[in-house]
Amino acid sequence: MEDRPLRFAVLGCGFWSQFQIAAWREVGGVELVALYNRTRSRAEEMARRFAVPAVYDDAGELLHREELDFVDIITDVNTHARFVEQVAVRGLPVICQKPLAPDPATAQRMVHTCQQAGVPLAVHENWRWQTPIRALKESLTAHELGSPFRARVTFSNSFPVFANQPFLMELERFILTDIGSHILDTARFLFGEATELYCQTRRINEKIRGEDVATVMLRMGGGCTVVCEMSYASRMEHDRFPETYVQVECERGSVELGPDFRLSVTTEEGTRSRRCVPPHYAWADPAYDLVHASIVGCNADLLCSLRTGRQAETAAADNLRTVGLVFGAYESAASGQVVKLS
């Protein structure tokens, strides 16, 4: 298995699948042998584009006929549990698009199903793999700045996200499940686990059903206070979708990730800055370039875990904590109370 390309299938041929497939090709060491989509013509179109030999509109038939080493699920969140269970029962490793599940109980069941089947389940959570965010993490772990005591993670812009993903307008729960899954996971990646949170949400765009603004305050186990700000309704001076801005105050200085991928470290000796520019790939949409580049890093880690047996950085068992933050935030927003986290 270590000496040959791993054969895999993709379930779901929606907007993000084209970039995930392209990223797998960029990583190499894999062979996409089959596509499933409930609308067969969509799968056929994707198969022509990427020269995939087999197309199905029945996922069960695909899993029965094809010889696979793993399956990548890129479908709507409400179908994740069903497909994960179908794949796991056949003894195949599973990769699932974020958010993992529509609620914590379903996410727990999915993890348990794969544990019982003895197969790994990982989440395609790529945000933490962005070049500038990895560089920021390195600055925090270099010990130069000491422990962080306060931080701010901001994703606020006016990008027309509904233009190419109109289904998002119909979600009763929008920004916390969509971008919140990324931002709250990034907060965990940078600062560890939270012990409690408080959240407020708003709906500014009257044409959508869910919330498009959320503010979450986290108290981390190490004592750091982290404020996560998310908005698709904000016209800002530095309106640079899809960049995430981060400010971290530490015992002996600070580090800031600002516009245009600029990372600045400040100590008593002054401030030094550098740009942490992500790699560019020909297949990436310029509007999503930063995010698309991070898919490559995420896929490379997932492939390494499949080949070596080590746990992926975004294993589903770990991602359960991110799921807990997302739905803890909804609980807090509904009750107006601080939510304690187990």
Residue, then its C-alpha position, 0 to 999 in steps of 0.5 A: m500500500e505504501d508503494r502504490p497510489l491509493r485508490f479512492a472515490v469521491l461522494g458528492c460533486g458540488f462546488w467544493s469537490q472540484f478544488q478538493i479533487a485538484a488538491w489531491r492531484e497536487v499532493g499525488g500518490v492517489e488515484l481517483v477511480a470513481l465519482y458519485n453524485r445524486t444528479r448523475s449529469r453533474a458527476e459525468e461532467m466532473a468525470r470528463r474534467f478530471a478523467v475519472p473512469a467510473v460514475y455512479d448515482d447510487a453510492g451503495e453500488l459504487l462501494h460494492r463495485e469499486e476496489l478502494d483504499f479510502v473514500d472522500i465525502i464532499t456532500d451536504v452535512n445532512t447526508h454525512a452520517r449515512f455515507v460515513e456508515q455505508v463506507a465504514v461497514r465496508g472497512l474503508p477509511v473515511i474522510c468527511q467534509k466539514p462540518l462533520a455533522p448537523d448536531p453533536a449527537t450525530a457526530q458522536r455516533m459517526v465517530h463511534t461507528c468508525q471506531q467499532a468498524g476499526v476504520p479511521l474517520a478524519v475531517h477535511e478541516n483545512w483552515r488551520w493549514q493556511t500558510p499564514i496561520r501555520a506561521l503564526k502558530e510557529s511564532l507562538t510556540a517559539h517561546e520568545l513571546g511567552s504564554p498568550f493571555r488575550a487574543r482576537v481572531t477575526f473573519s469579517n468581510s462583505f464577500p458575496v458568499f451566496a452567489n456561488q453557494p445559494f443554498l447557504m441562504e436557506l440554512e437556519r444556522f449559517i455562519l457558526t456552522d459554515i465559517g465558525s467551524h473553521i474559525l473555532d477550530t483555528a482557535r483550538f489549533l492556536f490556543g488549546e481547548a476552551t473551558e467555557l464560552y459566551c456567544q451573541t449572533r445577529r442576522i443583518n442580511e434580511k434575505i437569508r434565514g440564518e445568522d450572518v454575524a457571530t461573536v464568541m468569547l472563549r476562556m481557554g484552559g491555559g487562561c487565555t481569553v480568545v474572542c472570535e468574530m465572524s461576519y459576512a455583513s461587514r464592509m471593512e477598510h481591509d475587506r480581503f476575503p478570505e483572510t483571517y486576522v489574528q491579534v495575540e497578546c503574550e507575556r513578553g510581546s505580541v504577534e499579529l496576522g494582518p492584511d496581505f498575509r503580514l505577520s508582525v512580532t513585537t517585543e521590547e526590542g521592537t517590531r519585525s514583520r514578514r509576509c507569509v504568502p501561500p503557494h499559488y496553484a493554477w487550478a485555484d480560484p483567485a478569490y479563494d486562493l488562500v483557502h484552496a492552497s490550504i486544501v493541499g496541506c490538509n490533504a497531504d496530512l490526511l494521506c500521510s495518516l492513511r499510509t502510516g496509520r498515525q492519527a490525522e491532525t484533523a481526526a474526527a475524534d479531535n474534531l468533536r471538540t470543534v463541533g462542541l464549540v459550534f453548538g455550544a455557541y448556539e446554546s449560549a446565543a439562545s440562552g444568553q448565558v455562559v456555557k461550560l464545556s466538558 
